[in-house]
Amino acid sequence: MDKALIAAVLWLVLGNNVAILSDSLIKMLDSFDAPFQFVLLRQVSAILILLPFIKLRGESLAPKGLRWHAARAHIWLFGTALMVLSLTTLPLATANALFYAAPMLTVIIARMAFKERVTWHSTVTVGLGMLGVLVIVNPTEFNPFAVAALLVAGSLAVNNLLIKKLPREHGILQTLFLTNLLGLPVGIAMAIWEGAVFEWQRMLFATGSTLFIMIYAATCIYAYRAVDSAKVTSAEYTGLIGAVAIGMVFFAEQPGLNFYIGSAMIVAPLIWQSWALQKKPATS
């Protein structure tokens, strides 16, 4: 039994369900029409939260691998802005179902760009999971906000894979700090360009969202550094269950039969893959 693999899967399950709490706070903004202002507030709150911990631990912020940190920072910035647009216009479960195209995109990009080996277990699991997502969404037509949600999925996939390019000596706290710090100039510029009235009361929502999403980002950094992405990426689908549950309780969203069928298509392959991976060492 691969303990590193099991730990990576468990961390991704935890992180994805915590991320739903961040999405819920964004959803509570309702028709918020200044996504870059919200992104800027999240950047500022993240820097203020992380800096004391980094100083306390005496961790270095030496300028190594800054181009990769900067790339992730700006992908994260624009992905978050698109996330605000999609979450405030689509049902919580629908938006999250589209976000969960990210694991499939992660496997595809990992194979094409990083030449990672993709097992047939992972291929089947991700394929069935993606079909499950489509069953849940049951799309009849794509609007611009659905496209925005798919672009969010793409940004998550690329950011997860770029983790492998980051310096190993930069820990989770340093990585999260640099992701927010290096994107700050563009975040300020985009918020000014947006021209929306600045509302500091939004800081409460932004800070809560930051705390939850940093937990998610930290679990991704740990998991995707520990094992090949193809082995764990399907674990990210489990957060969809939390999205529907919160949507039902707090936003009066009622899932239909398609949700339960789609969820079975997502969860059952995960159980099967875990069993297959545990059996493999014993038969080798």
C-alpha positions, 0 to 999 in steps of 0.5 A: 500500500502506497502511503504517499499516494493515500495521503495525497488523495486524502489531502485532495479530498479535504482541500476540495471540500474546503474550497467549496466553502470559499465558493459559497462566500463568493456566491453570497456576493450575488450579482457582484460586478467587480471581480478584480476588486474582489481578487485584489482584496483576496491578494491583500488578505492572503499577504497579510495572513501569510507574512507573520507565519513566514517571519515566525518560522524564519523562512526565506523568500530568496528570489529563486524560480520567480518566473514560475511563481510569477506565471502561476500568480497571474494565471491564478489572478485571472482564473479567480476573476473568472471564478467570481463571474461564474459563481455569481451567475451560475448555480453553485453546483453547476459552476463547480461541475464545470470547474471539475473539468480541471482533473481531466485537463490536468491529466491531458496536459501532464501527458502532453507537456510533461510526458507523465505516464498515464495508467489505464486505471487513471484514464478510465477513472477520469473519463467516467468522472468527466462523463459524470460531471456532464450528466450532473450539469446536463447542459442544453446550451453554453453561455459566456459564464459557463465558458468562464467556468471552463476557463477556470478549470483550465487555469486550475489544471495549468497551475497544478502542473506548474507546481513541479517547476517551483523550487523545492526549497520553497515550502507551502507558505512561501509558495502561497505568499509569492503567488499573491505578492507577484500578482499584486501589481497587475491586481491593483492595475486591473481593479483601477481599470475596472473603476468600481466603487471600492467597498471595504466591507467586502474584505470580510468575504475576501478574507474568509474566501482566502483562508479556505482557498489557501487550504485548498492550494496548500493541499494541491501543492502537497499532493501534486509534489508527492505523486504523479498527477494522473494517480490522484487528480480524480480525487478532486471530483469529490468536492462536487458532493459538498458543492451540491450539499451546500447548494441545497442547504444555503441556496435552495438548489435542488438536484435532480436524479441526474445528480445522483447518477452522475455522482455514482459515476464519479465516486464508484471509479474512485473506489475501484481505482484505490482498490486496484492501486492497493492490489498492484504491489501484491501482484507484482 
